[in-house]
Amino acid sequence: MSRINATLINFKEGGRQPHGRFDMRPCVEVVAADAQFCDLVVVCEGNRYAFDGGMGKHALANALAAATGRPLAAELGSLPRGEFGPVVLYDPGVVRIETFFGYGLPRHAEDKRNWMQARHAGSGHVFGLLPIHFHHLPAFRMTQAQEVSFIGDLRFPVFLLGDTNVAADGGKTTMPNGRPRQATDYSKVPASKRYHDGRWQPGQRPKDVSDDTAPLDFLLGWWDNETQSRVNGREIVDLAEVAAYRYGEHDALTPTVLPRVEGATAARKDLVMANRAGADCLVPGTFRVEPFRHPPTVMDHAAIRFSLDLQKGHFPT
């Protein structure tokens, strides 16, 4: 077997406090609660982790290593809009990184920002990883979705994961019990924030605003109620939907974000996506959304755990 047990979490402000220091305890408490799933850990929102000699990055890696008893190393990614890129932590005994287009490298193509290619340390099976943190504004999110769609053309397993800041179309896919998810009442959302998650159209009244699902619909395809499947995607799938519809694990569709403004509802905005080869690698029974352990002022995203068996993917000959 060529297995990797992974965790994804968005750590609010990366633990950075108003006085500039870091409190890594909330993230460590969540991630280290199941150290088995720390072969590979992706943490979004490494706020100013590159400053002061990478103090934030090393503080998180050292704290998680101490809590899990594992020799975790860290690579820091970047974002074009600010100093809060994603962090990839990994156990070198399981994952060997070959390339990582992260923070501080010479300027690279935008579609390769944070692109990582690695191998399983035991089997040598190759895989790609692309941590993302989409913009909070719709126009930029669509551009970002288009930039990363190239993974659908790759023949080896690739995983696109992080905070998408938006939900996908298809109401029944977002609730564990299969019922349509509750819609956000945009008439109650402050006007300044209404079109962060809402889709703007000329002449649209606040009560008629709907979720801006376009970026994920572009990547995954929109939900067709007649066929109960996604249509016209970029050969990219949502592993939560693979778990739910291929393996019957409907709890995989549990919302990952608590409401932040009046009128909003809990939503599934932290996604683990994959190309077709990567979808075959998901180990049945392993995809789960962790319960919230802290108030939203401390941690407003839930962690996701999942396991991959890279041997099940399709590799170039």
C-alpha positions in Angstrom: 0.0 0.0 0.0 1.1 3.6 -0.7 -1.0 5.3 1.9 -1.0 9.0 3.1 -3.2 10.1 5.9 -3.9 13.8 5.6 -5.5 16.8 7.4 -6.8 20.1 6.0 -7.6 23.0 8.3 -8.0 26.8 8.0 -6.5 28.3 11.1 -8.0 31.7 11.8 -5.3 34.3 11.3 -2.8 31.6 11.6 -2.9 32.0 15.4 -1.5 35.5 15.2 -2.6 37.7 18.1 -3.1 41.5 18.1 0.2 42.0 19.8 2.0 40.2 17.0 2.8 36.9 18.8 1.4 33.5 17.9 -0.9 31.2 19.8 -0.7 27.8 18.0 -2.7 25.9 20.7 -6.1 25.9 18.9 -4.6 24.4 15.7 -2.4 22.0 17.6 -5.3 20.8 19.7 -7.4 20.0 16.5 -4.7 18.6 14.3 -2.8 16.6 16.9 -6.1 15.0 18.2 -5.4 12.3 15.6 -1.7 12.2 15.0 -2.2 9.3 12.5 -3.6 11.9 10.0 -0.4 13.9 10.1 1.5 12.3 7.3 0.5 15.5 5.4 -1.2 18.6 6.8 -2.3 21.6 4.9 -3.0 24.7 7.0 -4.5 27.8 5.4 -3.9 31.4 6.6 -0.3 31.4 7.7 -0.6 35.1 8.7 2.9 36.7 8.4 4.6 33.3 8.9 7.5 34.4 6.7 8.4 37.4 8.8 11.2 37.4 11.4 13.0 34.5 9.9 9.9 32.4 9.4 9.1 32.4 13.1 5.4 31.6 12.5 6.1 28.7 10.2 8.7 27.1 12.5 6.5 27.7 15.6 3.6 25.8 14.1 5.8 23.0 12.8 7.6 22.6 16.1 4.4 22.7 18.1 2.8 20.1 15.9 5.9 17.9 16.0 6.0 18.0 19.8 2.3 17.3 20.1 2.2 14.4 17.6 5.7 12.9 18.3 6.3 13.1 14.5 9.3 14.7 12.7 7.2 17.2 10.8 8.8 19.7 8.4 7.1 22.7 6.8 6.9 24.5 3.5 5.3 27.9 3.3 3.2 29.0 0.3 2.2 32.4 -0.8 -0.9 34.4 -1.9 -0.8 37.4 -4.3 -3.1 39.5 -2.1 -1.4 39.3 1.3 1.0 37.7 3.8 -1.2 34.7 4.8 -0.3 31.9 2.4 -0.9 28.2 3.1 1.5 26.0 5.0 2.3 22.3 4.0 3.5 20.2 6.9 4.7 16.7 6.2 6.4 13.7 7.7 9.6 13.1 5.6 9.3 9.4 6.4 6.1 9.3 4.4 6.3 12.2 1.9 9.3 13.3 -0.1 8.9 16.7 -1.8 10.5 17.1 -5.2 9.3 20.6 -6.1 7.3 23.3 -4.3 6.6 26.7 -5.8 6.2 28.5 -2.5 7.1 31.6 -0.7 10.3 33.5 -1.7 11.1 31.7 -4.9 11.8 33.6 -8.2 8.6 34.7 -9.8 6.6 31.8 -11.2 3.5 31.4 -13.3 0.4 32.2 -11.3 -1.2 28.8 -12.1 1.8 27.1 -10.5 1.7 29.2 -7.3 2.0 26.7 -4.4 2.2 23.8 -6.7 4.0 20.8 -5.1 5.1 17.5 -6.7 6.1 14.7 -4.3 6.4 11.0 -3.9 5.4 8.5 -1.3 8.6 7.8 0.6 8.0 4.0 0.6 6.5 3.2 -2.7 7.8 6.0 -4.8 4.4 6.8 -6.2 4.2 10.4 -7.5 1.4 12.8 -6.6 0.7 16.5 -7.0 -0.7 18.9 -4.3 -2.0 22.4 -4.9 -3.0 24.3 -1.7 -5.5 27.1 -2.4 -7.1 29.9 -0.5 -9.5 31.6 -2.9 -10.2 35.4 -2.7 -13.1 36.7 -0.7 -14.5 38.6 -3.7 -16.2 36.8 -6.6 -14.4 38.3 -9.6 -11.0 37.1 -8.3 -12.3 33.7 -7.3 -13.4 32.9 -10.9 -9.9 33.8 -12.2 -8.3 31.6 -9.6 -10.5 28.7 -10.4 -9.6 29.0 -14.1 -5.9 29.2 -13.3 -5.9 25.9 -11.3 -8.1 23.9 -13.7 -5.0 22.5 -15.5 -4.9 19.7 -12.9 -7.8 18.0 -14.7 -5.5 17.2 -17.6 -2.8 15.5 -15.5 -2.6 11.7 -15.6 -1.2 11.1 -12.1 -3.0 11.8 -8.8 -3.3 15.5 -8.0 -5.1 17.1 -5.0 -6.5 20.7 -5.0 -7.5 21.7 -1.4 -8.1 24.6 0.8 -10.5 27.3 1.7 -12.6 28.2 -1.5 -14.5 31.0 0.3 -17.6 29.8 -1.6 -19.9 26.8 -1.8 -20.7 24.7 -4.9 -24.0 24.4 -6.7 -26.3 21.5 -5.7 -28.2 21.9 -2.5 -28.5 18.3 -1.5 -24.7 17.8 -1.7 -24.1 20.1 1.3 -26.2 18.4 3.9 -25.4 15.1 5.6 -29.1 14.0 5.6 -29.5 14.7 1.8 -32.0 17.6 2.3 -31.4 20.9 0.5 -29.2 23.2 2.5 -30.7 26.2 4.1 -30.2 29.3 1.8 -28.5 32.4 3.0 -31.0 35.3 3.4 -29.0 38.0 1.7 -31.5 40.7 2.6 -30.1 40.4 6.2 -26.5 40.4 5.2 -24.8 43.9 5.5 -24.7 45.6 2.1 -20.9 45.9 2.3 -20.6 42.1 2.6 -23.6 40.9 0.5 -21.6 40.2 -2.6 -18.7 38.4 -1.0 -20.7 35.2 -1.1 -23.6 36.4 -3.3 -23.8 36.6 -7.0 -24.3 40.1 -8.3 -26.6 40.9 -11.2 -27.9 44.2 -12.4 -31.2 45.1 -10.9 -31.1 42.3 -8.4 -33.0 42.9 -5.1 -31.3 41.7 -1.9 -34.0 39.1 -1.3 -33.3 37.6 -4.8 -29.5 37.3 -4.4 -28.2 33.8 -4.7 -24.9 32.2 -3.7 -21.9 32.8 -6.0 -21.3 29.2 -6.9 -19.7 29.9 -10.3 -16.0 29.2 -9.4 -16.7 25.7 -8.1 -19.3 25.0 -10.7 -16.6 25.8 -13.3 -14.2 23.3 -11.7 -16.6 20.6 -10.7 -19.5 21.1 -13.0 -23.0 22.3 -12.0 -25.5 20.0 -10.2 -28.0 18.4 -12.6 -31.1 17.4 -10.6 -32.3 15.1 -13.3 -29.2 12.9 -13.4 -28.2 13.7 -9.7 -24.7 14.4 -10.9 -22.4 17.2 -12.0 -22.3 18.3 -15.6 -19.6 20.0 -17.7 -16.7 20.2 -15.1 -13.0 20.3 -15.8 -12.4 16.6 -15.0 -12.1 17.6 -11.3 -14.1 16.1 -8.5 -14.9 16.9 -4.9 -13.6 14.0 -2.6 -16.5 14.7 -0.2 -18.9 13.9 -3.0 -16.9 10.8 -3.9 -17.2 9.7 -0.3 -20.9 10.5 -0.2 -22.1 9.2 -3.6 -19.6 6.5 -4.4 -19.3 5.1 -0.9 -22.5 6.2 0.8 -20.7 8.3 3.4 -23.1 11.3 3.6 -21.5 12.8 6.7 -18.6 13.8 4.4 -20.9 16.6 3.2 -21.1 18.2 6.6 -20.6 22.1 6.5 -17.1 23.2 7.4 -17.7 26.9 8.1 -19.8 28.6 10.9 -21.9 31.6 9.9 -20.0 34.8 10.1 -22.6 37.5 9.3 -26.3 37.9 10.0 -28.4 36.0 7.5 -25.7 33.5 6.6 -25.8 29.8 7.2 -23.2 27.1 7.8 -21.6 26.1 4.5 -19.1 23.7 3.1 -16.3 26.0 1.8 -13.3 23.9 2.7 -12.8 21.4 -0.1 -10.5 18.6 -1.1 -10.7 18.2 -4.8 -8.9 15.9 -7.1 -8.4 15.0 -10.8 -9.9 11.7 -11.9 -6.7 9.7 -10.9 -6.8 11.3 -7.5 -10.4 10.5 -6.9 -9.6 6.8 -7.2 -7.1 7.1 -4.4 -9.6 8.1 -1.7 -9.7 5.3 0.9 -13.3 4.4 1.7 -14.4 5.2 5.2 -11.7 7.8 5.9 -13.2 11.1 4.8 -14.6 13.0 7.7 -15.3 16.6 8.9 -14.2 17.1 12.5 -16.6 18.7 15.0 -15.9 22.3 16.0 -13.7 22.4 19.2 -13.5 26.1 19.6 -15.7 29.2 19.4 -15.8 30.9 15.9 -13.7 33.8 17.3 -10.9 31.3 17.7 -11.4 28.7 15.0 -14.2 29.3 12.4 -13.4 26.4 10.1 -13.6 22.7 10.8 -10.8 20.3 10.1 -11.1 17.6 7.4 -9.3 14.2 7.6 -8.9 11.8 4.7 -6.7 9.0 3.5 -5.2 8.3 0.1 -3.9 5.1 -1.4 -1.7 6.4 -4.3 -1.3 2.9 -5.7 -4.9 3.1 -6.9 -4.1 6.2 -9.1 -3.1 6.2 -12.7 0.6 6.8 -13.3 2.5 7.6 -16.4 4.4 4.6 -17.9 
